[in-house]
């Protein structure tokens, strides 16, 4: 029950868990740089800065939006921080039924399901690093349309990103979107709402756990039939193994060899 979820751990324990969920969503290369006393280099890591920035903005926005649902702003902030940390790091914990939050706050959580943690961390999702490359590549392409003669490279942490890496990132995004669309179409046969189905696919594909509505933090996936569960199992495997290994495994050319 919601009461069981909310009261199992003290506020202190929840704060500690929140901090470490967020810490383990950081690229482990940053920790290596810290261990080797390259503090400034670690602090300048673009992906980590954007990751922490997204978390900070999401927590503040949700805390303000859900203020009236809690006894104080501090309590709203703490609960928002836990849920944001859990969702973006794909940890899967919940301390409150965020399914009853305002639509604005739930929309932020859905966006965080897409974003995921940093590359080279324990988290899943699309990853902040890939998202950064997608946005930078999009900006570069827009600028090339405006100034066709201009040559501009995409940079990450002040280093030029090769065109092969950008191509692989775009291919990953295409596969990511297509699998979500296909999964959503198949599980919709069971007749549940778009919100339930969409969040179910995102929760499984990004290895998050709870979704929204009928698969929210106080519910489970038992409502789905065998076909939908098979699709969601595939999504969990593909999301955990970064899509391409599963697609290669299912390729006819692989089995012919």
Secondary structure as GFF3:
##gff-version 3
##sequence-region A 1 257
A	DSSP	alpha_helix	2	7	.	.	.	ID=ss1
A	DSSP	alpha_helix	11	23	.	.	.	ID=ss2
A	DSSP	alpha_helix	28	35	.	.	.	ID=ss3
A	DSSP	alpha_helix	39	43	.	.	.	ID=ss4
A	DSSP	alpha_helix	46	65	.	.	.	ID=ss5
A	DSSP	three_ten_helix	67	69	.	.	.	ID=ss6
A	DSSP	alpha_helix	73	88	.	.	.	ID=ss7
A	DSSP	three_ten_helix	98	100	.	.	.	ID=ss8
A	DSSP	alpha_helix	103	115	.	.	.	ID=ss9
A	DSSP	alpha_helix	128	146	.	.	.	ID=ss10
A	DSSP	beta_strand	155	156	.	.	.	ID=ss11
A	DSSP	beta_strand	159	160	.	.	.	ID=ss12
A	DSSP	alpha_helix	163	187	.	.	.	ID=ss13
A	DSSP	three_ten_helix	188	190	.	.	.	ID=ss14
A	DSSP	alpha_helix	194	205	.	.	.	ID=ss15
A	DSSP	three_ten_helix	213	215	.	.	.	ID=ss16
A	DSSP	alpha_helix	226	240	.	.	.	ID=ss17
A	DSSP	alpha_helix	244	250	.	.	.	ID=ss18
A	DSSP	alpha_helix	252	256	.	.	.	ID=ss19
###
